[in-house]
Amino acid sequence: MAIACLVAACAVHAAPVVPKWSLLPQPATASLAESGAVDIANGATVSVRGAERQQVQSIAERFVQRVADTNGLNLGVATTGTAHPSITFDVNPRADIADEAGYRITVHDGGILVTARTPRGAFYGGVTLWQLLTPPGWTRGAPVAVADGVIDDYPRFAWRALLLDSGRHYQSVADIKKLIDWMSLHKLNVLLWHVTEDQGWRLEIPKYPELTQTGACRKAVGLDSELTGSTALPYCGFYTEADARDIVRYAAERYVEVVPEIDLPGHSQAAIAAYPWLGVTGKRPPVWTDWGVSPWLLKPDEKTLQFVDDVLDEVMRLFPSRYISIGGDEADKQQWNASPEVRAQMHKLGLANMDQLQGWFTNQVAAYLVQHGRTPVGWDDELVAGATLPASEVVMSWHGNDNERVALAAIKQGHDVVMTPQESLYFDHYQSDLPHEWAGPPPAATLRQAYDTVVIPNGANAAEARRIIGVQAGLWTEQMLTFAHDQHAVFPRMAALSELGWSPPGSHDWNGFLQRMPAELARYRALGIDYADSAFAPAFNVTATANGAFRIALANQVAFGTIRYTTDGSDPNNHSAPYTQPLTLSGKTSLRAATFAADGFELSAPRTQVLDASTLLSRAGSALATCSSQPASRLDGSRPAQGQRPVYAVDIGNMCWLWPQAPLRGVKHVELTVARIAWRFGDEAKDAVVRHKASAAGEFEIHADSCTGPLLASLPLAGAVQATGQTHLEAKLATPVGAGVRNLCVFASGDPRDGQWALARMTFSK
């Protein structure tokens, strides 16, 4: 095969500086030639040939636009019959290509050929080719030398998914389209769109207009009021039929299938708020403003099933996906158990318990979908409870604990399974313990944990392993107020998800993945993705030396890249001093550090550690331990008039922190920076720890040795109760601290359900 080359656009050469391929996800096979490369520069032409020409032409045009937007190279889409294209997309249904989504890229004889059996394969080949044109250290607008070689590639799993929760917080159609674009560039092919929740019904159903007229709005509690502009304005949002069709069309053009999720019978409080007859009690609840698991379940009777069928009829009209998710998770059955009518129905059906009744209900819904040629999808909760799920249902297994036993149980029952363990692939979880990490539930789900997710359950044999049809990450949005937060949560962990879903298991290599991340992060930057740098950011470990100076050790989460630093407060760059061993610095120093890749790319933004008399006597709340020994949640605070929104480390329901071995020699004064967070935590309410208040407003107390040890200070909260944002409390220590170090306990009195106090910082002084 020979591909001619335009003299002005590309040239064959054997330059010694040809960059190596840096591709993500890692292809199935990639074979570099010993020498040779093709230069792609401004004016290079892209042609299309073979089957399904019109569809592939659109793929080529979007590829050209993507290259222009990110790399600045202006390629041209050739007209039919162009003799000497630089890049060719060739779709041949009889090509020797593995999988209908597979492709081959051949770089040789002065040109680049992308071969596929289908337009889908050509699209994925174009994604890889775009990465070849954005190698490590590329310069915008400069020619790119692509090394000669051959890539043969195809996906490991058929289901490579991201769940987007639009129920808790709503995203605009434009932002969802951006997310779909970025998913497609990671070769993800399923958007599981969670559009119904206790906190909001987001999809228009014309037969039931109150679902969106009432169910799409909730009171603006807590930080929702910042989004609406006032607590008097409700938090609202839903997608019209036209919106849904637009998103489905847009996704299909990028080979992403939109799978809607209508969660049943739980997570339905918004639906019951719209139509109270859907519930067990007949009462109308508000659309929920708390987070967690609501007890408002759909009533499991024929009238409700007719409602569900009607809703699914509309869903099937809007979404051509083979799959439709019906949820089934977190169904709190307290209202069912309390209802004589529901209990009578359970007995009439010959069922032993409410889990079996949920199974009956789910079977009716699943059967309706199967009758209409669709495949039901649902969560694994009923398997956890020991019940069974409809035989036709694809199971999303989110309980990844205990060696993935729930996923294995689903396989043994004959289900296809999607692996989505909360422990590593719930992307709403925060990514590090750094002081400025963004909000999210605990525990941390790091980049390494995402990458090392177990996708084949331990103990599965070869036949059972084939029941795993894919992997999925979840973006639950209780704490995702903005699309910027969505991006921060998803990226760069989506890169790890991409490799889990696409690359063969034999290529799984954490160190190799890290080596390919600088080029990927540079692409993110060019695409305008506001990704998290938590995995690469420097952390400071500061201790005292014998002569009164400071010893500072620097490290990052992934032990990758070169940390460079300055001591004059300026931003470090690729020529700043490299960190090689712990530093010894005097006080009155502003130490700034950032991490850089070998090619000079900045892997993390600079972080700052100020060294002065207060450094060892002050600690951020995020650096304190919880009194329960449980990992803290990270919760957003109110946005200040200037500066960044604060994030607080809080053990929800237990307003108590520990500072082990606090250096208190000579300390006489303490200052606390505190803030109050609106209570909206349904799951934690029953376990809230209430502490006696010595005054009506309550107080923060600091005790030595234990939470019942000597009282060192009591700081009244009367002036802070009505404050918006942070309040500073000051006090002299009531009793002498003594020499040396002490273990400290600090807590807020009162009931956290009246408002959860957060401790931003605790500072002692002499």
C-alpha positions in Angstrom: 0.0 0.0 0.0 1.3 3.4 -0.9 -0.1 6.8 -0.1 1.3 9.7 -2.0 2.2 12.9 -0.1 1.7 16.6 -0.8 5.1 18.1 -0.8 4.0 21.1 1.2 2.1 19.1 3.7 4.1 16.1 4.7 7.5 14.5 4.1 9.1 11.1 4.8 12.2 11.5 7.0 14.2 9.8 9.7 14.6 12.7 12.1 16.0 11.7 15.6 13.5 13.9 17.4 10.3 12.1 16.4 8.1 11.9 19.5 7.0 8.5 20.7 3.3 7.7 20.6 1.5 8.7 23.7 -2.0 7.2 23.4 -4.8 6.9 25.9 -6.5 4.5 26.2 -3.6 2.2 25.3 -4.4 0.4 22.0 -4.7 -3.3 21.7 -1.5 -3.5 19.7 0.8 -0.7 18.6 4.0 -1.4 16.6 6.5 1.4 16.0 8.7 1.1 13.0 12.5 1.3 13.5 12.7 4.5 11.7 10.7 6.9 9.5 8.0 9.4 10.2 5.4 11.5 8.5 5.2 15.3 9.0 1.7 16.7 9.2 1.6 20.5 8.8 -0.8 23.3 7.8 -2.4 22.4 4.5 -2.3 18.7 4.8 -5.4 17.1 3.3 -7.8 14.5 4.7 -9.7 12.3 2.3 -12.5 9.8 2.7 -13.1 6.6 0.7 -15.0 3.4 0.8 -18.5 2.7 2.3 -20.9 5.1 4.0 -19.1 8.0 2.5 -21.4 10.7 3.9 -21.2 9.6 7.5 -17.4 9.2 7.3 -17.1 12.6 5.7 -18.8 14.1 8.8 -16.3 12.2 11.0 -13.4 13.5 8.9 -14.7 17.1 9.1 -15.1 16.9 12.9 -11.6 15.5 13.2 -10.2 18.4 11.2 -12.0 20.9 13.4 -10.8 19.2 16.6 -7.2 19.3 15.3 -7.6 23.0 14.5 -9.2 23.8 17.9 -6.6 22.0 19.9 -3.3 21.9 18.0 -3.9 24.9 15.7 -3.1 23.0 12.6 -5.4 23.8 9.7 -6.0 20.7 7.7 -8.3 20.5 4.7 -10.9 18.0 3.9 -10.2 16.8 0.3 -12.9 16.7 -2.4 -13.7 13.5 -4.1 -10.9 12.3 -6.3 -8.0 14.2 -4.6 -4.9 12.4 -5.8 -2.5 12.9 -2.9 -4.1 13.1 0.5 -1.9 13.1 3.6 -4.6 11.3 5.8 -7.2 8.9 4.5 -10.2 7.4 6.2 -11.2 4.2 4.5 -14.3 2.2 5.6 -14.4 -1.3 4.2 -17.0 -3.7 5.7 -14.7 -6.6 4.6 -11.5 -5.3 6.1 -9.5 -7.5 8.3 -10.3 -5.5 11.4 -11.3 -7.0 14.8 -14.7 -5.8 16.1 -17.1 -3.4 14.5 -15.7 -0.6 16.7 -12.1 -1.5 15.7 -9.7 0.2 13.4 -6.2 0.1 12.0 -3.9 3.1 11.6 -0.9 2.7 9.2 1.7 5.4 9.1 4.0 4.7 6.2 5.2 5.8 2.8 4.5 9.5 3.5 0.9 9.2 4.6 -1.5 8.0 7.3 -4.3 5.6 6.6 -7.2 4.9 9.0 -9.0 1.7 8.1 -12.2 0.4 9.7 -15.2 -1.8 9.0 -17.7 0.8 10.1 -18.0 4.5 10.6 -17.8 3.9 14.4 -14.4 2.3 14.0 -13.3 5.2 11.7 -14.4 7.6 14.5 -12.3 5.9 17.1 -9.4 5.7 14.7 -9.8 9.5 14.3 -9.6 9.9 18.0 -6.3 8.0 18.1 -5.0 9.9 15.1 -5.8 13.2 16.9 -3.7 12.0 19.8 -0.9 11.2 17.4 -1.1 14.8 16.3 -0.9 16.0 19.9 2.2 14.2 21.2 4.1 15.1 24.3 5.4 18.6 24.1 3.6 19.6 20.9 3.7 23.3 19.9 0.5 24.8 18.7 0.5 25.4 15.0 3.8 23.6 14.4 4.2 20.6 12.1 4.0 17.2 13.9 6.2 14.3 13.1 4.2 11.0 13.4 6.4 8.0 13.7 5.9 5.2 11.2 4.2 2.1 12.5 0.9 0.3 12.7 -1.9 0.4 15.4 -4.5 -2.3 15.5 -7.1 -1.5 18.0 -10.6 -2.5 19.3 -12.4 -2.3 22.7 -12.2 -4.8 25.5 -15.8 -4.1 26.7 -19.0 -3.2 24.9 -20.3 -1.0 27.7 -17.9 1.9 28.6 -20.0 4.3 30.6 -20.4 7.4 32.7 -23.5 8.0 34.8 -24.6 11.6 35.0 -27.0 12.5 37.8 -29.2 15.4 36.6 -31.7 14.8 39.4 -29.8 16.3 42.4 -28.3 19.2 40.3 -29.3 20.1 36.8 -26.8 20.6 34.0 -27.6 22.7 30.9 -28.0 21.0 27.5 -24.8 22.8 26.3 -22.8 21.4 29.2 -24.1 17.9 28.7 -23.0 18.1 25.1 -19.5 19.1 26.2 -19.4 16.1 28.5 -20.5 13.9 25.6 -17.8 15.3 23.4 -15.1 14.6 26.0 -16.5 11.1 26.7 -16.2 10.3 23.0 -12.6 11.4 23.0 -12.0 8.8 25.7 -13.8 6.1 23.6 -16.6 5.9 26.1 -19.9 4.9 24.5 -22.7 5.0 27.1 -24.1 8.0 29.0 -26.3 6.6 31.7 -28.6 9.6 32.2 -30.1 9.7 35.7 -33.1 12.0 35.2 -35.5 11.2 38.1 -34.8 11.6 41.8 -36.3 12.5 45.2 -34.9 16.0 44.6 -36.2 16.5 41.1 -38.0 14.9 38.2 -36.1 16.3 35.2 -37.7 14.7 32.1 -40.9 16.1 30.5 -43.7 13.6 30.2 -46.7 15.3 28.5 -49.3 12.9 29.8 -48.2 13.8 33.4 -47.4 17.5 33.3 -47.2 17.9 37.1 -44.0 15.8 37.0 -42.1 18.8 35.8 -44.5 21.6 36.8 -44.2 20.5 40.4 -41.6 17.7 40.6 -38.8 19.7 38.9 -38.7 22.3 41.6 -37.6 22.2 45.2 -37.0 24.8 47.9 -33.6 26.5 47.6 -32.0 25.1 50.8 -28.4 25.7 51.6 -26.1 26.5 48.7 -29.0 26.0 46.2 -30.0 29.6 47.1 -26.7 30.8 45.6 -27.7 29.2 42.3 -31.2 30.7 42.4 -30.2 34.0 43.8 -32.5 33.8 46.9 -34.0 31.3 49.3 -37.4 32.7 48.1 -36.7 31.3 44.6 -37.1 27.6 44.1 -34.3 25.5 42.5 -35.9 24.2 39.2 -34.9 22.6 35.9 -36.0 20.0 33.5 -35.4 18.7 29.9 -38.1 19.1 27.3 -38.8 16.4 24.8 -36.9 18.5 22.2 -33.9 18.8 24.6 -33.8 15.0 25.1 -34.0 14.4 21.3 -31.3 16.9 20.7 -29.0 15.3 23.3 -29.6 11.8 21.9 -28.9 13.0 18.3 -25.7 14.8 19.4 -24.5 11.8 21.3 -25.3 9.4 18.4 -23.1 11.5 16.1 -20.2 10.8 18.5 -21.1 7.1 19.0 -22.4 7.6 22.5 -25.6 5.8 23.4 -27.8 7.7 25.9 -29.4 5.2 28.3 -32.1 6.9 30.4 -32.6 6.0 34.1 -36.1 6.2 35.6 -35.4 5.1 39.2 -38.1 2.8 40.7 -39.6 2.3 43.2 -37.3 4.4 45.4 -35.8 7.8 44.7 -39.4 8.8 43.7 -40.3 11.5 46.2 -40.5 14.2 43.5 -42.9 12.0 41.5 -45.1 11.5 44.6 -45.0 15.3 45.3 -46.5 15.7 41.8 -49.0 12.9 42.1 -49.6 11.9 45.7 -51.7 8.8 44.6 -48.4 7.3 43.5 -47.3 7.0 47.2 -48.5 4.7 50.0 -49.8 7.4 52.4 -51.8 9.4 49.9 -50.2 12.5 51.4 -48.2 15.0 49.3 -44.6 15.4 50.4 -42.4 18.2 49.3 -39.8 17.6 46.6 -37.0 16.6 48.9 -34.3 19.1 49.8 -32.1 16.6 51.8 -29.6 14.2 50.4 -29.6 10.5 51.2 -32.4 7.8 51.0 -36.0 9.0 51.2 -38.7 6.6 52.5 -41.2 7.8 49.9 -41.6 4.7 47.6 -44.0 4.3 44.8 -47.1 2.3 45.8 -46.7 -1.2 44.3 -50.2 -1.5 42.7 -51.7 -1.7 39.3 -52.5 2.0 39.1 -48.8 2.8 39.7 -47.7 0.2 37.2 -49.9 1.9 34.6 -48.2 5.2 35.4 -44.8 3.5 35.0 -45.9 2.0 31.6 -47.0 5.4 30.4 -43.8 7.0 31.4 -41.8 4.2 29.8 -43.8 4.6 26.6 -42.6 8.2 26.4 -39.1 7.3 27.4 -38.9 4.7 24.6 -40.2 7.3 22.1 -37.4 9.7 23.1 -34.5 7.3 23.6 -33.8 4.6 20.9 -31.3 2.9 23.2 -31.6 -0.9 23.5 -31.2 -0.4 27.2 -33.3 1.4 29.7 -32.4 1.6 33.4 -35.2 1.2 36.0 -32.9 1.7 39.0 -34.1 -0.4 42.0 -31.6 0.9 44.4 -31.9 2.2 48.0 -35.6 1.4 48.4 -36.3 2.2 52.1 -39.4 0.1 52.8 -40.5 1.7 56.1 -43.7 3.1 54.5 -44.5 -0.2 52.8 -44.0 -2.0 56.1 -46.3 0.5 57.9 -49.1 0.1 55.3 -51.8 -2.5 55.9 -52.7 -2.3 52.3 -49.2 -3.0 51.0 -48.8 -5.8 53.6 -52.1 -7.4 52.4 -50.9 -7.2 48.8 -47.7 -8.9 49.8 -49.5 -11.8 51.4 -52.0 -12.0 48.5 -49.1 -12.5 46.1 -47.7 -15.2 48.4 -44.5 -13.3 49.1 -42.5 -13.6 52.3 -41.1 -10.1 52.7 -40.9 -6.6 51.2 -37.8 -7.3 49.2 -39.7 -10.0 47.4 -42.5 -7.5 46.8 -40.0 -5.1 45.3 -38.9 -8.0 43.1 -42.4 -8.6 41.9 -42.8 -4.9 41.1 -39.5 -4.8 39.2 -40.5 -7.9 37.3 -43.6 -6.2 36.0 -41.7 -3.2 34.8 -38.9 -5.3 33.3 -41.4 -7.5 31.4 -43.0 -4.4 29.9 -39.7 -3.3 28.5 -38.9 -6.7 27.2 -42.3 -6.8 25.4 -41.2 -3.7 23.6 -37.8 -4.9 22.6 -35.8 -3.2 25.2 -33.4 -4.6 27.8 -33.9 -3.5 31.4 -30.9 -2.4 33.5 -30.8 -1.9 37.3 -28.8 -1.8 40.4 -27.6 -4.7 42.5 -29.3 -3.8 45.8 -31.8 -6.6 45.8 -29.0 -9.1 45.4 -27.3 -7.6 48.4 -30.6 -8.1 50.3 -30.7 -11.8 49.2 -33.5 -11.4 46.7 -33.5 -12.0 43.0 -33.8 -9.6 40.0 -35.6 -10.2 36.7 -33.7 -12.7 34.6 -33.6 -10.2 31.7 -32.0 -7.4 33.7 -28.4 -6.2 33.2 -27.0 -5.6 36.7 -25.0 -2.5 37.6 -22.9 -3.7 40.5 -21.9 -0.8 42.8 -21.2 -2.8 46.0 -17.5 -3.6 45.3 -16.6 -4.6 48.8 -15.9 -8.2 49.9 -14.1 -9.2 46.7 -17.0 -8.2 44.4 -19.1 -11.0 45.8 -22.3 -9.2 44.7 -21.2 -9.0 41.1 -20.2 -12.6 41.2 -23.6 -13.6 42.6 -25.3 -11.7 39.7 -23.2 -13.6 37.2 -24.0 -16.9 38.8 -27.7 -16.0 38.5 -27.2 -15.6 34.7 -27.1 -11.8 34.5 -24.8 -9.6 32.4 -23.0 -7.3 34.7 -21.6 -3.7 34.5 -18.9 -3.1 37.1 -19.3 0.3 38.8 -17.9 -0.1 42.3 -18.5 2.9 44.5 -15.1 2.4 46.2 -13.1 3.4 43.1 -15.5 4.5 40.3 -17.9 6.9 42.1 -16.3 10.1 40.8 -18.3 12.4 43.2 -15.9 11.1 45.9 -13.0 13.5 46.6 -9.6 12.7 45.1 -7.1 13.6 47.8 -6.6 14.8 51.4 -5.0 18.1 50.2 -6.1 21.2 52.1 -7.8 22.7 49.0 -9.4 19.5 47.6 -12.9 20.1 46.3 -16.0 18.9 48.0 -17.1 15.3 47.9 -18.2 12.4 50.1 -15.7 10.0 51.7 -13.6 8.0 51.4 -11.2 9.4 48.7 -11.2 7.7 45.3 -7.8 8.4 43.9 -6.6 8.3 40.4 -4.6 5.1 41.2 -7.7 3.5 42.8 -9.8 4.2 39.7 -7.1 2.8 37.5 -6.7 -0.4 39.6 -10.4 -1.1 39.7 -11.1 -4.9 39.7 -13.3 -5.4 36.6 -13.4 -9.2 36.7 -14.7 -10.4 40.1 -12.3 -12.6 42.0 -13.3 -16.3 41.6 -15.0 -15.9 38.2 -14.1 -18.5 35.7 -13.6 -17.8 32.0 -17.3 -18.3 31.1 -18.4 -16.2 34.0 -15.9 -13.4 33.1 -17.6 -13.1 29.7 -20.8 -12.0 31.6 -19.0 -8.7 32.5 -20.1 -6.5 29.6 -18.4 -3.3 30.8 -17.4 -0.7 33.4 -19.1 2.5 34.5 -18.2 5.5 36.6 -20.8 7.4 38.5 -21.1 11.2 38.9 -23.7 11.7 41.6 -24.3 15.4 42.0 -25.5 16.1 45.6 -22.4 18.3 46.1 -21.8 19.2 42.4 -23.2 22.7 42.3 -21.7 23.7 39.0 -20.3 22.2 35.8 -16.9 23.3 36.8 -17.2 21.0 39.8 -18.4 18.2 37.5 -15.3 18.6 35.4 -13.0 18.6 38.4 -14.6 15.4 39.7 -14.5 13.5 36.4 -11.1 14.5 35.0 -8.5 13.0 35.0 -10.2 9.9 36.5 -12.0 9.5 33.2 -8.6 8.6 31.7 -8.4 5.7 34.1 -12.0 4.6 33.2 -11.2 4.8 29.5 -8.3 2.4 29.8 -10.3 0.0 32.0 -13.1 -0.1 29.4 -11.1 -0.2 26.2 -7.6 -1.5 26.7 -6.7 -5.3 26.9 -5.9 -6.5 30.4 -2.4 -7.4 29.4 -1.6 -3.7 28.8 -2.6 -2.6 32.3 0.4 -0.8 33.6 0.2 2.0 36.2 3.6 3.4 35.5 3.0 3.4 31.8 -0.3 5.1 32.4 1.5 7.9 34.3 4.1 8.3 31.6 1.2 9.0 29.1 -0.7 11.4 31.4 1.3 14.6 30.7 0.3 14.5 27.0 -3.3 13.7 28.0 -3.4 16.6 30.5 -2.1 18.9 27.8 -5.0 17.8 25.6 -7.4 18.5 28.4 -6.0 22.0 28.7 -6.4 22.5 24.9 -10.0 21.3 25.1 -10.8 23.7 27.9 -11.4 20.9 30.5 -11.1 22.2 34.1 -9.5 19.0 35.4 -8.2 18.2 38.9 -4.5 18.2 39.5 -4.8 16.5 42.9 -2.8 13.4 42.0 0.2 15.5 41.1 0.0 18.4 43.5 2.8 18.8 46.1 1.9 18.2 49.8 3.9 19.8 52.6 5.0 18.0 55.7 6.4 20.6 58.1 8.1 19.8 61.4 10.4 21.8 63.7 14.2 21.4 63.9 16.2 21.6 67.1 17.5 25.1 66.2 14.0 26.6 65.6 14.0 26.3 61.8 11.5 24.2 59.8 12.1 20.9 58.0 9.8 20.5 55.0 9.3 17.2 53.1 7.5 17.4 49.7 5.7 14.6 47.9 2.7 14.0 45.7 0.1 11.3 45.6 1.4 9.4 42.6 5.2 9.9 43.2 5.5 11.1 39.6 7.1 14.2 38.0 9.7 16.6 39.4 8.6 18.9 42.2 10.2 22.4 41.8 10.1 25.1 44.3 10.8 28.7 45.2 11.3 30.4 48.5 10.6 34.0 47.6 6.8 33.6 47.0 7.2 33.6 43.2 5.6 30.9 41.0 8.0 28.0 40.3 8.7 27.1 36.7 10.5 24.3 34.9 13.8 26.0 35.7 13.2 26.4 39.4 15.1 24.3 41.9 14.2 20.7 41.9 13.2 19.0 45.2 15.5 16.1 46.0 15.6 15.9 49.7 13.8 17.6 52.7 14.4 21.3 53.0 15.5 23.2 56.1 14.2 26.8 56.0 13.9 29.6 58.5 10.8 31.5 59.4 9.3 34.3 57.3 9.5 32.2 54.2 6.8 31.7 51.5 7.6 28.3 50.0 5.8 27.6 46.7 6.0 24.3 44.9 4.6 22.7 41.7 5.1 19.5 39.8 6.5 19.3 36.2 6.8 16.5 33.7 10.1 15.7 32.0 9.2 17.8 29.0 8.4 20.8 31.2 4.6 20.5 31.2 3.2 21.8 34.5 1.4 18.8 36.0 0.0 20.8 39.0 -0.6 24.4 39.8 1.7 25.9 42.5 0.8 25.3 46.2 2.0 27.5 49.0 3.3 26.9 52.5 3.9 30.0 54.6 6.6 29.5 57.3 6.4 31.8 60.3 5.7 31.7 64.0 2.2 30.4 63.5 3.0 27.6 61.2 3.2 24.8 63.7 0.6 26.4 66.0 -2.1 26.4 63.3 -4.0 23.7 61.6 -6.7 23.6 59.0 -9.8 21.7 59.8 -9.1 19.3 56.9 -5.8 18.3 58.7 -7.6 17.4 61.9 -8.9 13.9 62.6 -12.5 13.1 63.3 -13.6 12.0 66.7 -15.3 8.9 65.2 -12.2 7.8 63.3 -14.4 7.9 60.2 -13.1 9.8 57.1 -14.6 13.2 56.9 -16.9 14.5 54.2 -15.7 17.6 52.4 -18.5 20.1 52.2 -18.7 23.4 50.3 -19.2 26.6 52.3 -20.9 29.8 51.2 -19.1 31.7 48.5 -17.4 34.8 49.9 -17.6 38.2 48.3 -14.0 37.7 47.1 -11.8 34.6 46.7 -12.5 30.9 46.4 -15.4 29.1 48.0 -14.2 27.4 51.2 -14.4 23.6 51.6 -14.7 22.1 55.1 -13.8 18.6 56.4 -16.8 17.5 58.4 -17.9 14.3 60.1 -21.6 14.8 59.2 -23.7 14.6 62.4 -20.7 14.7 64.7 -19.2 18.2 65.2 -16.0 17.0 66.7 -12.3 17.1 65.8 -9.0 15.8 67.2 -5.5 17.4 67.1 -3.1 14.7 68.3 0.2 15.9 69.8 -0.5 19.6 69.5 2.6 21.7 70.3 1.3 24.0 73.1 4.3 25.1 75.1 3.7 28.7 76.2 0.4 29.0 74.4 -2.1 31.4 75.9 -4.6 32.3 73.2 -6.7 30.5 70.6 -8.6 31.5 67.5 -11.1 29.4 65.6 -12.5 30.1 62.2 -15.9 28.4 61.9 -19.0 28.3 59.7 -22.4 26.9 59.8 -23.7 24.6 57.1 -27.4 24.0 56.4 -28.5 20.5 57.5 -29.7 18.4 54.6 -28.3 15.0 55.3 -31.1 12.5 55.6 -29.0 9.4 56.1 -27.0 10.8 59.0 -29.9 12.2 60.9 -30.6 9.1 63.1 -27.0 8.9 64.3 -26.4 12.6 65.0 -24.4 13.3 68.1 -26.0 15.9 70.3 -23.8 17.6 73.0 -25.1 19.7 75.9 -25.1 23.5 75.3 -24.1 25.8 78.1 -25.9 28.7 76.4 -28.8 29.1 74.0 -26.5 29.4 70.9 -24.0 26.8 72.0 -20.2 27.1 72.0 -17.0 25.5 70.7 -15.1 23.7 73.5 -11.5 22.7 73.5 -10.4 19.9 75.9 -7.0 18.5 76.6 -6.2 14.8 76.5 -9.7 13.7 75.6 -13.2 15.1 74.8 -14.0 14.9 78.5 -10.6 16.1 79.7 -9.6 19.5 81.2 -11.5 22.4 79.5 -8.9 24.7 77.9 -11.3 27.2 76.3 -15.0 27.8 75.6 -15.9 30.0 72.7 -19.5 31.2 72.5 -21.4 31.0 69.2 -24.0 33.7 69.9 -22.3 36.0 67.4 -21.9 33.3 64.7 -25.3 31.8 64.6 -26.8 34.3 62.2 -23.6 35.0 60.2 -23.3 34.1 56.6 -19.9 32.5 55.8 -17.1 32.3 58.2 -16.8 33.7 61.8 -13.7 34.2 63.8 -13.9 33.2 67.5 -11.2 34.2 70.0 -10.5 33.3 73.6 -7.8 33.1 76.2 -7.1 29.6 77.5 -8.9 29.1 80.7 -6.3 26.9 82.4 -2.6 26.5 82.0 -1.7 24.1 79.2 1.5 22.9 80.7 4.8 22.0 78.9 5.3 20.0 75.8 2.5 18.6 73.6 -1.1 17.6 74.3 -3.8 15.7 72.5 -6.7 18.0 71.9 -10.4 17.5 71.3 -12.5 20.4 70.0 -16.3 20.1 69.5 -19.4 22.3 68.9 -22.2 21.8 71.4 -25.8 21.4 70.3 -27.7 19.4 67.7 -26.0 19.3 64.3 -29.5 18.8 62.7 -30.1 22.5 63.6 -27.1 23.4 61.6 -23.8 21.6 61.1 -20.9 23.6 62.4 -17.6 23.3 60.5 -14.1 24.1 61.7 -12.1 25.9 59.0 -8.9 26.6 61.1 -7.6 26.4 64.7 -4.7 28.7 65.6 -2.9 29.1 68.9 -0.6 31.9 69.9 1.7 32.9 72.7 
